[in-house]
């Protein structure tokens, strides 16, 4: 036993001596090992199975469970699958307009938004604006984490390409709507609709659809059934975008620019971070006031070039199909 231990220690000493002598080679070898380890964790073949198989527990669900466990808290996951065909068209449109206006046109990446986000973040000297598409968000939710490190972003890009290659747009959207987070332990639009509005997602009203879409960027800070200034302001911005894209509305609104300005949190108008919902008490992330806004909803021109820093708003002047 002593001889084996001595041999092992001698081998370690030899390896360490070689590393000190060949520092550059050692660096590239370690970098290669790290790269191969990361590549091995990419679901090269698992993505293809999503064509016919619904995902079960996602990476984000596991992350939330781990976070709760580390804080000695109990977390019950609420999830319930619903097919895309059962959802009203305005529910789907509200989510697309809110999170990824060119979802039907791009191949997983919105390069215009990427450039805009980089320019905005460079100007602010920090990562204040997101530019992730629905497919990128799905990649992160299914397989990765909420970390923003460069390695995770590279893996997200690869998985995004795999999702776009193996799945059609409707399937990507269906999985996305069924796995994204809508509150503490609430995942998927069916569980969210039952939790917040006591009904199936198939029976959501137009107003409720707008509210659910409004809180996607920060579901742990805002509840869709709260009448906080933040939720009302985001809801009305999405409504304006839907009007601009000529999406049919079962419940037409007469809100115009003046009404939206009235709903806009005063902290946002003054450049200060908006406060949280009335019955929450937490602080919401800073949001900039929109740079552009249509004169009225009845102008019918596309009003989707409205910036916000706390979401994945990748809207364009080009109407979606």
Secondary structure, 3 states (H helix, E strand, C coil): CHHHHHHHHHHHHHHHHHHHHCHHHHHHHHHHHHHHHHHHCCCCCCHHHHHCCCCCCCHHHHHHHHHHHHCCCCCCCEECCCCHHHCCHHHHHHHHHHHCCCCCCCCCCCHHHHHHHHHHHHHHCCCCCCCCCHHHHHHHHHHCCCCCCHHHHHHHHHHHHHHHHHCCHHHHHHHHHHHCEEECCEECHHHHHHHHHCCCHHHCCHHHHHHHHHCHHHCCCCCCCCCCHHHHHHHHHHHHHHHHCCCCCCCCCCCEHHHHHHHCCHHHHCCCCCECCCCCCCECCCCCCCCCCCCEHHHCCCCCCCCCCCCCCCCCCCCCC
